[in-house]
Amino acid sequence: MSDQGGLARRLGTGDAVVIGMGSMIGAGVFVAFAPAARAAGAGLLLGLAVAAAVAYANATASAQLAAQYPTSGGTYVYGRERLGPWWGFLAGWSFVIGKTASCAAMALTFAAYAAPAAWAKPVAVAAVVGLATVNYRGVTRTARLARVIVAVVLAALAVVILAGLFGAEPRWAQVTVWSSGSGGWYGVLQSAGLLFFAFAGYARIATLGEEVRDPASTIPRAIQIALGVTVVVYASIAVTLLTVLGPAGIAATSAPLASAVDASTWTWAGPVVRIGSATAALGALLALIAGVGRTELAMARTGDLPRWLAAVHPRYGVPHHAEIALAAAVCLLVLTVDLRGAIGFSSVGVLLYYLVANLAAFTQAPEHRRFPRALQGFGALGCVALVATLPPPSVLAGIGVLLVGLLYRAWRLRREPP
């Protein structure tokens, strides 16, 4: 039960695409547009374009690195190989801590849509346990469930678009990229920072690098397809919301997609959107558990986390100890912590993770380069700029937790020199 062998390569391009889409087209699309509109007003679409551009730069860095290093761990491995062990640890620690908080947030989001308030935490815990069990029994089951979730969420989003455009009274004059109330360039960048995290799921494909067939071609192809489809979906939703609610209407609600449907004559569509929101949260949680567990596996293999976490199940071929530990940590957070402040910290962690990815890809040799080096430079600068727009308390909290991790590694190396 504690064999540390390799993971089985069972996923094709289609499987990898739906896992990435299941991560990106998650709960974020149902809630992120409201704070983005409050930050940028009519500049929401411009913020979405900036977020997509930074996401594309980061995606090309991840794809290029994953093709050269087709193993579990994502940027944790890439940072170690290209920049050194400390950079790899920074990326891995940022990912594990930030995404553990995101797991808890997605579980609570699902419970908010699927259960009464009094039952929210127990239902959230049940969701974590159930999806961790799916991951435990093999990654092909994860891919099959991701297909179902993506289909349900896309259907719900299609209902929002159709209800807004044909069941309401769309006002196309409200679709613009700039106005006097747009919040200026800082507001646009802040909206981009908020919307960026709805794109971040393509990294899940890279963290599954040890489980896809022909990773050198499958991973870059799957990342670009998943991101391209997601950009089209998000742009369609953004335009629909602007035509129905306008920038002020989007900013005034915490559930803009539901508000857009409520503004239409399609009264039956409200429950559909609610089901879609809950399913989207489940999809994001499913992919997060798979990605974080495999990063823990990679870090445990090198000793940056306890080596007990490096065990691979001899029958199911998954990092079962890492996934059990992750599920326990997420359940503890769900039951004990108010995660509203943790979301900002999670954002800091994600951007630092991609910063390391861009810096690592920048150093790759010409024979491994698939995209211009300037694209990685743009991605790194974009990550730094978006971090700068986040609320200062979130940035300070994120940096503080990262320093704790770095101090732990320094202490471990003093006790156990390499």
MOVENDA-V581712 format. One record per pair of residues at least 24 apart in sequence whose ideal C-beta (glycine too) atoms are under 8 Angstrom apart, sorted by the first residue. I is the first residue (numbers start at 1). J is the second residue. D is the distance in whole Angstrom. If there is no record, write none. Layout:
BEGIN
{{I/J/D} {I/J/D}}
END
This chain:
BEGIN
{{1/311/7} {1/313/7} {1/314/7} {1/320/8} {2/308/8} {2/311/4} {2/321/8} {3/311/7} {3/312/6} {3/313/8} {3/314/5} {4/301/7} {4/310/5} {4/311/6} {4/312/6} {5/312/5} {5/314/8} {6/210/6} {6/312/7} {7/72/6} {7/139/8} {7/210/4} {7/211/5} {7/294/8} {7/312/6} {7/317/5} {7/318/7} {7/319/8} {8/139/8} {8/211/6} {8/317/4} {9/210/7} {9/211/6} {9/212/6} {9/213/5} {9/215/8} {10/138/8} {10/139/6} {10/140/5} {10/211/6} {10/213/8} {10/317/8} {11/139/7} {11/140/7} {11/143/6} {11/208/6} {11/211/5} {11/212/4} {11/213/7} {11/218/8} {12/212/7} {12/213/6} {12/218/7} {13/218/5} {13/221/6} {13/222/5} {13/225/8} {15/140/8} {15/143/4} {15/146/8} {15/212/8} {16/205/5} {16/208/7} {16/212/5} {16/218/6} {16/219/7} {16/222/4} {16/226/8} {17/205/8} {17/222/5} {17/225/5} {17/226/5} {17/229/8} {18/143/7} {18/146/5} {18/147/5} {18/150/5} {18/226/8} {19/142/7} {19/143/6} {19/146/5} {19/204/6} {19/205/6} {19/208/7} {19/287/6} {19/290/7} {20/201/5} {20/202/5} {20/204/6} {20/205/5} {20/222/6} {20/223/7} {20/226/3} {20/227/8} {20/287/8} {21/146/8} {21/150/5} {21/201/7} {21/226/5} {21/229/6} {21/230/6} {22/146/4} {22/149/5} {22/150/5} {22/153/8} {22/201/7} {22/283/4} {22/284/7} {22/286/7} {22/287/5} {23/200/7} {23/201/2} {23/202/7} {23/203/8} {23/204/5} {23/283/7} {23/284/6} {23/287/4} {23/288/7} {23/291/7} {24/198/6} {24/199/6} {24/200/7} {24/201/4} {24/202/7} {24/226/7} {24/227/7} {24/230/4} {25/150/7} {25/153/5} {25/154/7} {25/157/7} {25/201/8} {25/230/6} {25/233/6} {25/280/7} {25/283/7} {26/106/7} {26/153/8} {26/198/7} {26/201/7} {26/280/5} {26/281/7} {26/283/5} {26/284/3} {26/287/8} {27/106/6} {27/109/5} {27/110/8} {27/277/7} {27/280/5} {27/281/4} {27/284/5} {28/197/6} {28/198/4} {28/284/7} {29/157/7} {29/198/6} {29/233/8} {29/234/6} {29/237/6} {29/257/8} {29/280/7} {30/255/7} {30/257/5} {30/258/8} {30/273/8} {30/276/8} {30/277/5} {30/280/6} {31/109/8} {31/254/7} {31/255/7} {31/256/8} {32/194/6} {32/195/6} {32/197/7} {32/198/5} {33/195/8} {33/237/7} {33/238/7} {33/241/6} {33/250/6} {33/256/5} {33/257/8} {34/250/6} {34/251/6} {34/253/6} {34/254/6} {34/255/8} {34/256/5} {35/191/8} {35/194/5} {36/190/8} {36/191/4} {36/194/5} {36/195/5} {37/191/7} {37/247/5} {37/248/8} {37/250/4} {37/251/4} {37/256/8} {38/251/4} {39/183/6} {39/187/5} {39/188/8} {39/190/4} {39/191/4} {39/194/7} {40/182/6} {40/183/5} {40/187/4} {40/188/5} {40/190/7} {40/191/4} {41/179/6} {41/181/5} {41/182/4} {41/183/6} {41/187/7} {41/247/5} {41/248/8} {41/251/7} {42/174/8} {42/176/5} {42/177/7} {42/178/6} {42/179/4} {42/181/7} {42/182/5} {42/242/8} {42/247/5} {43/177/6} {43/178/6} {43/179/8} {43/182/4} {43/183/6} {43/187/6} {43/188/4} {43/191/7} {44/191/6} {44/238/6} {44/242/7} {44/247/6} {44/250/7} {45/175/7} {45/176/8} {45/177/5} {45/235/8} {45/238/6} {45/239/7} {45/242/7} {46/177/4} {46/178/7} {46/182/8} {46/188/5} {47/187/8} {47/188/5} {47/189/7} {47/190/8} {47/191/3} {47/192/4} {47/194/8} {47/195/6} {48/191/8} {48/192/7} {48/195/5} {48/234/6} {48/235/7} {48/238/6} {49/177/8} {50/188/7} {50/189/7} {50/192/4} {50/382/8} {51/191/8} {51/192/4} {51/193/8} {51/195/4} {51/196/4} {51/198/8} {51/199/6} {52/199/7} {52/231/5} {52/234/8} {53/378/8} {53/382/7} {54/192/7} {54/196/6} {54/378/8} {54/379/6} {54/382/4} {54/383/7} {54/386/7} {55/196/6} {55/199/4} {55/200/7} {55/202/7} {55/227/6} {55/231/8} {56/227/6} {57/358/7} {57/375/5} {57/376/7} {57/378/5} {57/379/3} {57/382/6} {58/202/8} {58/354/4} {58/357/6} {58/358/6} {58/379/5} {58/382/8} {58/383/7} {59/202/5} {59/223/5} {59/224/7} {59/227/5} {60/224/8} {60/361/8} {60/370/7} {60/371/4} {60/375/6} {60/376/7} {60/379/8} {61/354/7} {61/357/5} {61/358/5} {61/360/7} {61/361/4} {61/371/8} {61/375/8} {61/376/5} {61/379/6} {62/202/6} {62/203/6} {62/205/8} {62/206/5} {62/223/6} {62/354/8} {62/357/6} {62/361/8} {63/206/7} {63/219/6} {63/220/4} {63/223/4} {63/224/7} {63/370/7} {63/371/8} {64/220/7} {64/361/5} {64/364/6} {64/368/7} {64/369/7} {64/370/5} {64/371/6} {65/206/7} {65/357/7} {65/360/6} {65/361/5} {65/364/7} {66/205/7} {66/206/4} {66/209/5} {66/215/7} {66/219/4} {66/220/7} {66/223/8} {67/215/7} {67/216/5} {67/217/8} {67/219/6} {67/220/6} {67/368/7} {67/370/7} {68/216/8} {68/364/7} {68/368/5} {69/209/7} {70/209/4} {70/210/7} {70/212/7} {70/215/3} {70/216/7} {70/219/7} {71/209/6} {71/210/5} {71/298/7} {72/207/6} {72/208/7} {72/209/6} {72/210/4} {72/211/8} {72/294/4} {72/295/7} {72/297/5} {72/298/5} {72/319/8} {73/207/7} {73/209/8} {73/294/7} {73/295/6} {73/297/7} {73/298/3} {73/299/7} {74/203/6} {74/206/5} {74/207/4} {74/209/7} {74/291/7} {74/294/8} {74/295/6} {74/298/8} {74/357/8} {75/203/7} {75/206/8} {75/353/6} {75/354/7} {75/356/5} {75/357/4} {75/360/7} {76/295/6} {76/298/5} {76/299/6} {77/298/6} {78/356/8} {78/357/6} {78/360/4} {78/361/7} {79/356/5} {79/357/8} {79/359/8} {79/360/5} {80/302/7} {81/360/7} {82/359/8} {82/360/4} {82/361/8} {82/363/5} {82/364/7} {83/356/7} {83/359/6} {83/360/6} {83/363/7} {85/302/8} {85/304/8} {86/406/8} {86/409/8} {87/356/6} {87/359/7} {87/360/7} {88/304/8} {88/356/8} {89/299/8} {89/304/5} {89/405/7} {89/406/7} {89/409/5} {90/352/7} {90/356/6} {90/402/7} {90/406/7} {91/352/7} {91/353/5} {91/356/4} {91/357/7} {92/295/6} {92/298/7} {92/299/5} {92/304/6} {93/304/8} {93/402/6} {93/405/4} {93/406/8} {94/348/8} {94/349/4} {94/350/7} {94/352/4} {94/353/5} {94/356/8} {94/402/6} {95/203/8} {95/291/8} {95/292/7} {95/295/5} {95/349/7} {95/350/8} {95/353/5} {96/292/6} {96/295/6} {96/296/6} {96/299/7} {96/305/8} {97/345/8} {97/349/6} {97/401/6} {97/402/8} {97/405/7} {98/345/7} {98/346/4} {98/347/8} {98/348/7} {98/349/3} {98/350/5} {98/353/7} {98/398/8} {99/288/5} {99/291/7} {99/292/5} {99/295/8} {99/346/7} {99/349/7} {99/350/8} {100/292/6} {100/326/7} {100/329/6} {100/330/6} {100/333/7} {101/333/7} {101/339/6} {101/342/4} {101/343/7} {101/345/6} {101/346/4} {101/349/8} {102/284/8} {102/288/6} {102/343/8} {102/346/5} {103/128/7} {103/285/6} {103/288/5} {103/289/6} {103/292/7} {103/326/7} {103/330/4} {103/333/8} {104/330/5} {104/333/4} {104/334/5} {104/337/7} {104/339/5} {104/342/8} {105/339/5} {105/342/7} {105/343/6} {105/346/7} {106/281/5} {106/282/8} {106/284/5} {106/285/4} {106/288/6} {107/281/7} {107/285/6} {107/330/7} {107/334/5} {108/334/6} {108/339/6} {109/277/8} {109/281/4} {110/278/5} {110/281/4} {110/282/6} {110/285/7} {113/274/6} {113/275/8} {113/277/5} {113/278/4} {113/281/7} {114/278/4} {121/334/6} {121/335/6} {124/334/5} {125/331/5} {125/334/6} {125/335/7} {127/282/6} {127/285/6} {128/285/7} {128/289/8} {128/327/6} {128/330/5} {128/331/5} {128/334/7} {129/327/6} {129/331/7} {131/282/7} {131/285/6} {131/286/5} {131/289/6} {132/289/6} {132/323/6} {132/324/7} {132/326/7} {132/327/4} {134/286/7} {135/286/7} {135/289/5} {135/290/5} {135/293/7} {135/318/6} {135/323/6} {136/313/8} {136/316/7} {136/318/6} {136/320/6} {136/323/6} {136/324/8} {137/316/6} {137/318/8} {138/316/5} {138/317/7} {138/318/6} {139/208/7} {139/211/5} {139/290/7} {139/317/7} {139/318/6} {142/286/6} {142/287/8} {142/290/5} {145/286/6} {146/283/7} {146/286/6} {146/287/7} {149/279/6} {149/280/8} {149/282/6} {149/283/4} {149/286/7} {150/283/7} {152/275/7} {152/276/6} {152/279/5} {153/276/5} {153/279/6} {153/280/5} {153/283/6} {154/233/7} {155/272/8} {155/276/7} {156/272/6} {156/273/6} {156/275/7} {156/276/2} {156/277/7} {156/279/7} {156/280/8} {157/233/6} {157/236/8} {157/237/6} {157/257/8} {157/276/7} {159/261/7} {159/266/8} {159/269/5} {159/272/5} {159/273/7} {159/276/8} {160/237/7} {160/240/6} {160/257/5} {160/260/6} {160/261/6} {160/269/8} {160/273/6} {161/236/6} {161/237/7} {161/240/5} {162/266/8} {163/260/7} {163/261/5} {163/264/4} {163/266/4} {163/269/5} {164/240/4} {164/241/7} {164/243/7} {164/244/4} {164/260/5} {164/261/7} {164/263/8} {164/264/6} {165/240/6} {165/243/7} {167/264/3} {167/265/5} {167/266/4} {167/269/7} {168/244/5} {168/260/7} {168/263/5} {168/264/4} {168/265/7} {169/244/8} {170/240/8} {170/243/4} {170/244/6} {171/243/6} {171/244/8} {171/246/7} {172/243/6} {174/242/5} {174/243/6} {174/246/4} {174/247/7} {175/239/6} {175/242/5} {175/243/6} {179/247/8} {181/247/7} {186/389/7} {189/385/6} {189/386/7} {189/388/8} {189/389/5} {190/389/4} {190/390/8} {192/386/6} {192/389/8} {193/347/7} {193/351/8} {193/386/4} {193/387/8} {193/389/5} {193/390/6} {195/234/8} {196/351/8} {196/386/6} {197/346/8} {197/347/6} {197/350/6} {198/234/7} {199/227/7} {199/230/6} {199/231/8} {199/234/8} {200/350/5} {200/354/8} {201/226/7} {201/230/8} {201/284/7} {201/287/6} {202/226/6} {202/227/5} {203/291/7} {203/353/7} {203/354/8} {203/357/8} {204/287/5} {204/288/8} {204/290/7} {204/291/4} {207/290/8} {207/291/4} {207/294/5} {207/295/6} {208/290/7} {208/291/7} {208/294/7} {210/294/8} {220/370/6} {289/323/7} {289/326/6} {289/327/7} {289/330/8} {292/326/5} {293/318/7} {293/319/5} {293/322/4} {293/323/4} {293/326/5} {294/319/6} {294/322/7} {296/322/4} {296/325/7} {296/326/7} {297/322/5} {303/412/8} {303/416/7} {304/409/6} {341/393/7} {341/394/7} {341/397/7} {343/394/8} {344/390/6} {344/391/6} {344/393/7} {344/394/3} {344/395/8} {344/397/7} {344/398/7} {345/394/6} {345/397/5} {345/398/4} {345/401/7} {347/387/8} {347/390/6} {347/394/7} {347/398/8} {348/387/6} {348/390/6} {348/394/6} {348/395/6} {348/397/8} {348/398/3} {348/399/7} {349/398/6} {349/402/8} {351/383/5} {351/384/8} {351/386/6} {351/387/5} {352/383/7} {352/387/7} {352/398/8} {352/402/7} {354/379/7} {354/383/5} {355/380/6} {355/383/4} {355/384/7} {358/383/7}}
END
